Amino acid sequence: MSNEISRRHLLLGSAASLAPALLGLDLANAQTPSGVLRVGMTVAAVPASNGIPDQGGEGARFMNVTLYDQLVAWDLARADKPASLMPCLATSWNADAANPKRWHFKLREGVKFHDGHVLTSDDLVFSFDRAFKRDAPWFDQRAYSQALPQIPGVVAWGAEGPLGFWVETATVDGTLPYALTWMGVVHRGAWEAAGKDWSAYNNKAVGTGPWKLESYSQRERAVLVRNDAYWNKARIPKAAKLVLMPIPDANARVAALRSGQVDFIEAPAPDTVPSLRAAGFQVISNVYPHNWTWFLAQVPGSPWNDVRVRKAANLGIDRASLKTLLGGMMVEGQGIVPAGHPWYGKPTFQLTHDPDAARKLMAEAGFGPRNRLKTKVAISSSGSGQMQPLAMNEFIQQSLGEIGIDVEFEVFEWQALIEAWKAGAGAPNCRGCMALNISQGPFDPFRAFARILQTNMASPAGVNWSKFSDPELDKIFAQIQTETSAAKQDALLSQVHGQVVDRALFLFAAHDMNPRALSPKVKGFVQAQSWFQDLTPISVG
């Protein structure tokens, strides 16, 4: 198979060096003295600074855990083991013995917001009101739309004295602490200081995090400064400033790094990695909870309703060649989680490259040379966790063409793709697409499976984009949610994953290695096995 179409998106040419200017980014003015960390993000716009940012995991990574703290956080200090939960604004938490749907949180004493306001349980009530209480004067629709896919089951909350807070979910949910890592805590006074306007608040955001907002321009950059008064002295940033710039083109990010206009970039173009290393740049990668799939619509009229077509597509992908295309920066897709994971199970359908078997399945499904399957797929041009979406999708397009599937792409800006994902297959903003390529983070049982497969997680409640429904699997999801034994939970999850692979419910392509490229001047970065990363240990110069 020829890879030329895909490879053109990975080659660094002279035009790429002009891309920052074409994007309207004044990178020359971003050149700053030592001690300032300048980051080139993959997104097309600076994520919202409201504590529940848009732009997926990249938004959380750069504009949530920097400006804000959460009740529960990820321990990002190690590269050699998966990230685990740790206390943050809550020093402890527990499920209520009498009512296991309710969780209690003990708040950290003496934490101050950037404007001097001292954290109390009232601020937690305000934060949950603004995200979930539709009749609250401070309700924020934008925050709600970002919070719902991460924390869909919250039904009630309240204060228990100045340093106590409780949250109740619709059903017993042992994964709630994981969900709360996505939600920054805000306070009412800061919203009032912004004129009681959440859009204006983006320019005046106030959190309790290790960085403070200095300036915000959605299409250009955000500048954050070190919070010298941060409550966790071990995490006061080493760098004086953090400058975040959206550079969605991979080659433009590499050009900016080479020319000294940024110090740290996400997802360098794979073909540039050897030359970057040869020039003394650091290229760092690590495994983390990630899968890169196509969601396959199971709605009336979708060709993906036929399991033979779904299996054929999975057998049609040459994952080894895709890995070569990416310079080795991926693990071949083996399901929602890779083989060896406690949830992998024992699927019988092998995700190998077998185009002859794929063509046979297509023929059984009624397709052939005179009756090729035609379908449209929603993809992004860049985005958090999307790896190299144009090159990868064009490679898959070629692969599927060889087994009788003609793919047309509908290319979305990253946040627009997220909105289409939340809307569900068949929604107008999906533009007739019967598949959608979006990366996932299987952090915990809910995010790995339930929110993308459970019947009641179809839009608007969750992100079961495909609108897949199986009452028997729903029963297993209910068991998983209430099971307190990790070993028993793993066994149930293994059952689910075995079915997901055997029924080819997704097009499984890759698991990311999360490459980043850093200037030789950047010291102290530890790449955690997580979508979240800690920038506070980094020094520059």
N, C-alpha and C positions, 0 to 999 in steps of 0.2 A: 504493500500500500504506500502511496506517496504521502509524505507528511508536509509538503511544501506550503499548502494553504495554512495549516496550523502554525508552522514554524515562522511565518512572516510576523506573527504577533509576538514572537520571542526574540527577534533579532534587534540588536541595538544599532540603529543607523544614525546618520547625521540629522535626519529630521527629528529624531527623538529628543535631541538636545534643545530643540526649539519648543518642545511641548509645554514646558512651564509657562513660557510667555504666551503661547496660544491659549493656555488655560486661564490667563489673566492673573497669574501668581507673580508677585513682585519678589522673587526669591533673592534677588541681590540685596534688597533691604532686610532680608531675614538673616543675613550674615552678621553675627554678633560676637562679642568678646567671649573668651574662654569661660566656662561655667554655665553656659546656656545650652540646653539640649534641644535641637531642632529635629522634629520628626516628620517624615513624609508618609502620610496615611494613604490607604488605597481608596478611600471614599471620595466622592465628588463634592461633598460639602462638610464643613465642620459639624460634628454631632451636636445636638442640643445640649445646653449646659444646665438643664432643669432638674437633674437628679435621676431622671428615668429617660436617658437619651435614646434617640433614634440611631440608625446606622448599625444595628445588630451588635455583635460582640465587640466590634471595633469601637463603637460608641461607648460601651461600658468600660472598655479597656482604657480609653483616653480621656473620657469626660465624666465618668461616674466615680471610679475608684481613685481618681486624682483629686477632684474637687470635694468629693463627698465621702462619708462613711456610711456603712450599712449596719443593720442590727447584727448580721452574721457576715463574716468575710472568708475569703480563701487564703490559706497560708501559701504564699508564693515564693518562699525563701529557698526552696530546693529545686534542683533540676533533675535529680536522680530518682524521684518517686512521684506518683500522682499527687496533685494538690489536694489538700483536705480542708475541712471547715475549721474555723477558729473564731473565738469571741472577737467582737469589734465594739459597736456601741452597746450591745448586750454582753454582759459578762457571763451570763448563764441563761439557759432556756430549758423548758421541759413541757411535755404534754400533760394535761390535767388528768389525774388518775380517774376522777369521777366522770369527766367529759372529755374523752380523747380527741375530740374535734377541736378543742381549745388548747392553745399554746400560751405559756407565760414566759415573759422576758424580764430579766432584771437589768436595768440600765446602768451604764458606767457613770459614776459621779464626777462632776467637775469639768465635763467636756464643754468647750466653748466653740461657738460658730465663729466664722471669720470676722463678724461684726461685733463680737464680744458677748452676744446672747448665750446664756448657759442652757445646755440641753436639759429638758424635762420630758416627762411622758406626754405633755400637751403637744409637743412638737411631733411625736409619733402619731398622735391622733390627727393632727393637721396634715401630715404627710400622707396618711391613708385616706383621709377625707378627700384631699385634692386628687388622688388617683382613682378612687372607687365610689365616692359618694356623689351621685349625679346632681342632687339638689343642694349641695354645699355651695356657698357663694364663691369659694376658691377652687371649685372643681376645674380640673384641667383636662380637656378632652384629649389633647396630644399625649399627656402622661398616661392617661387611661389606655389609649390604644397601644402604647408600648408595654405597659404593665400587664395587661390581660393575658397575652400569650405566655408570660413567665409565671404569673401568680393568678391563675384563673378561678380558684375555688374560694377566695376570701369572701365571707358574708358579713362578718361583724368584727369590731375591734374596740378597745377602750383603755383608759388609764386605770391603774391600780396604785394610787398614790403618786408622788412626784417622780419616782424612779421605778415604777412597775408598769408594764404594758401587756395586753393580751390580744391575741388574734384567733378568730374562729373560722374554720373552713366548712364548706357544705357537707363534706364527708371526711372521715378520718384520713389524714394525709401526713404520713411520716416524712415526706420530702419537703415540707414547708421551709425548714431552715435553708435548704439549697436555693429555693426560689427567692428568698429574701436577700440573697447576695446581689440581686439585680436592682435593688431599690434604695436610692440615696435618700437621706433624711434632710428635709427642709424645715424652715420655720416661718410662721405667719408674718412676723415683723419684716422679714426680707421681701416677702411678696408685697406687703403694703408699701415698702420703700420703693418698689418698682411700679408704683401706681396701680396696684392690684391688677396687673396685666402680666400674664405668664409669658407672652411674647417679649415684652420689654424686660422681663426678668432674665432672659438669656444674656443680656448685656450687663446685668448686675447680680449675677448668681452668687449665693452665699451658702457654703456648706461647712462641714467640720473637718474636711480632709486635709491631707498634707500639702496640697497646693491651693492657692487662692487665684481667683480670676482677675486679671489685669485688663484684658480687652478681648472682644469677641466680634468677629466678622464672618458670617456663615460661609461665604464663598471664598474667603481668603485665608484666615488663620484665627487661632485663639492663642493668647499669651497668658500663661499661668506663672505665678511667682511662688517661691518657697514660703511655706507657713512656718515661721520660726517658733510660733507658739503652739505647734501641734501637740496634742495630748500624749501621743506615743513618741517619746523622745528618740527611740531607736529607729523611727521611720521619718524623721525630719529629712527632707530631700538634700542630697549632696550638691545638686545643681541649683544655681540661683534662679533660673527661669526654665520653663518648658514651653516651646513654641510648636504648635500643632498645625500642619498644613495639609490640605487635601490635594493629592496628586494621583488621580485614578489610573493614569497610564503607567504600566510597569517600567517601560524604558525611560520615561521621563523621571521616574523616581531614581533610577540608577544614574541617569545623567546628573541629577541634582546632587546625589551623593558623591560622584566622582569629582564634581566641580567645587565641592566644599560648601554648597549652599544648604545642605542638611547633614545631620550626623547619624541618622538612624532611619532606616526605611523598612516598611513591611513588604513582604512578598516581592523580592527582586526577580526580574525576568530570568528564568532558569539558564538560558544560554549565556548569560553574563556572569554566572557564579564563578567559573574557573578564572576568568580574567580579573574579577574583583579580588579573589583570593591572591592571585599572583601579584596584584598591585598593593597588597598589604591590608586590604579591608577584611574585617571579620564577617564571616557568614555563619550564622548560628541557627541550628534547627533542633527540634525535639518532637517526640510523639506527644499527642494530647487527645482528649476526647473529641473526635471529629469524624464525620463522614461527608462525602461529596456525592450526592445522588441526584437522580431525577425523580420527583414525585410523579406518579402515573395516575391520571384521573380515572376514577371508576364511577362515571356518571353516564346517563343515556347518550349513546352516540360515540362514546370514546372507544378507540381501537384497543385500548389497554384493558378493557374488561375481560379480554380473552387471555387466560394464563399462558397459552401457547405463544402468543405474541410477546408477552412480558418475558418469558423464558428465552425466546429467540433473541430478543434485544440484548439480554444479558450475556448470551453465548456469542453474540456478534462483536463484542468489544475485545480488542487486543490490549489488555491492561499492561502487559509487559512492555509493549511499545509505547504506550502512554507514559509509563514510568520513565522510559528512556528519553522521551520528548521533554519531560520535566527535569531532566538531569538527575534522576534518582530521588527527587524530593517528594516522594509519595510512597505509601504502602498500597499495594493492589487491593481494590475494594473486595471485601469478603462478606459484606452484610452491613447492618447498622453498626456493629462492633467487629473488630478484627478477630481472627482465629486466635485462641489462647485466652481470650477474655472470659471472665467467669459467666457471662451471659450468652456466650456464643452458642452453646447447645450442640446438637448433632444433626444439622441439616443434611439431607441426602442429595439435594440439587447442588452440583459443583459449579462454581462460577469460573469456568475455564473459557478459553477462546476456541470455539468449535463452530466455524461458519457453516460447515456442511450440515451439522445437526440443527443449526439455526434456520437454514433454508428449508430443511425438512419440516420443522415446526411451522414455519410460515405457510408452506404448502398445505399442511393439515388445517390451518386456520383459514384457508381459502384465498391466499395471496400467491402471486407468482410473477414472472417477467411481464405478462400482459395485464396484470392487476396488482400493481405495486401499492403498498400502504403509504398514504401521505398523511403527515401529521405536523402540527405546529408546537414548538416548545418555547417557553418563556425562559430567557437567560439574562444575566447581567453583564455589563462590560467590565465591572470590577466589583470590589466589595469585601467586607470582612469574612474571612474563611472561604472565599470563593476561589482561592488559588489563582490560576490563570484561566478565567472562564471562557474567553474567546477562543484561545488556542485549543483548550481541552474539548470544548463543545464542537468545534470544527473537526477535530480528530474523530470524535464519536459519530458525527454526521457522516463522515466518509466510511467509517466502519459499518454503520447501519445501512448505508446505501448499497454495500456489497451483499447484503442479505435480503434486499427488497424493501427497505424502509426509507422513504424519502422524507427528510426532516427539513422543515423551514423554521428559522429562528425569529422570534420577536424579542428584540434587545431592549431591556429596561435599564434605567438608572437604578442603582442599588436599593435605595429606599423605596422607590416605586415598585421594585420586585417584591420587597418585604410586604408592602401593602397588598399586592396581588396575592401573595401567599396567605395572608390573613383573610382575604376575601373568599377564598375557596374556588375550586374548579367550577367553571360556568359563570362566574361573576363577570360583569361587563369589563372591569379593569384587567381581567386576564386575557382580553383581546382574542378570544377563540382558541387559546392554547390548551392542549390536552395533556401536556406535561410541563413541569416547572423544575428548573435546576436551582437548588438552594442548599447551602451547606448547613449541617446540623451539629450540635454539641450534645452527645449522649452522656451528660454529666451524672444523671441519676435516673431511676426507673421512669419517672414521669416524662422528663425531657427526651429520653431515649426512645420511648415507645408510646405511652398513653396519649400524650398530647398530639401525636401525629397519626394515631390509628384508632383511638377509642371513638365509638359512634357519637357520643355527646361532646366530642372535641371538634366537630365540624364548625365552620364559621356560623355565628360570630363568637362562639364560646372558646374556640381554640384554633389550632393550626393543622387540623386533619384536612389538608388541602384536597387530597384525592377524594374525600367523602367515602372512604372505605368504611364498611360496616360488617361486623361479624359478632353476633350476640354471644357466641361461645368464648371468643377472645375477650369480649367485654367482661365476662364473668371472671376470667383470670386477672384482668386488670384490677377488678374490685378486690380480689384476694391479695394481690400484690400491695395495694394501697393500705390494707389493714394488717398485713403480716409484720410482726415485730422481729422475727428471727431472720438474720441476714442470710443464713444458709438456705432456709426455706424460700426466701424471696429470690435468691439467685437461681434456685431450681425452677421456680415459676417463670422467671425471666428467660431462662434457657429454653423453656417450652415455647414461649412467644417468639423468640428469635429464630428458632428452628422453623417455625411456620412462616415467618416473614421471608426467609430465604427460599424455602421450598415452594412458596407461592409466588416468588419473584415480585413482591409488592412494590419494589422500587427498582430503578436501574442503578445498580451498585457500581461505581467507578473507582473511587479512591478514598484513602484516608490521608490527610495532609501531614506533612512534617513541619509545617509552620516556619519556613525560612525567613530570616531577617538579615539585613546587611548593615554593618555598623562601621563608622569611621575608626581608624586606629586610635583616635583620641578618646574614644568612649571606653570607660572602665567601670567595672562593677556590676554589669547587667547579668542577671541569672534568669535564663529562660525556663520558666516553670512549665510543667505539663498541664497547661490550662489555656483557656481563651483569655483569661485575665492575666495581666503582667504587672509587676511592681517596678516603677521607674524611680523610686526614691533612692536606691543605692547607687544610681549612676552618677559618675562625675565625668566632666569633659575637660580635656586639656592635659 
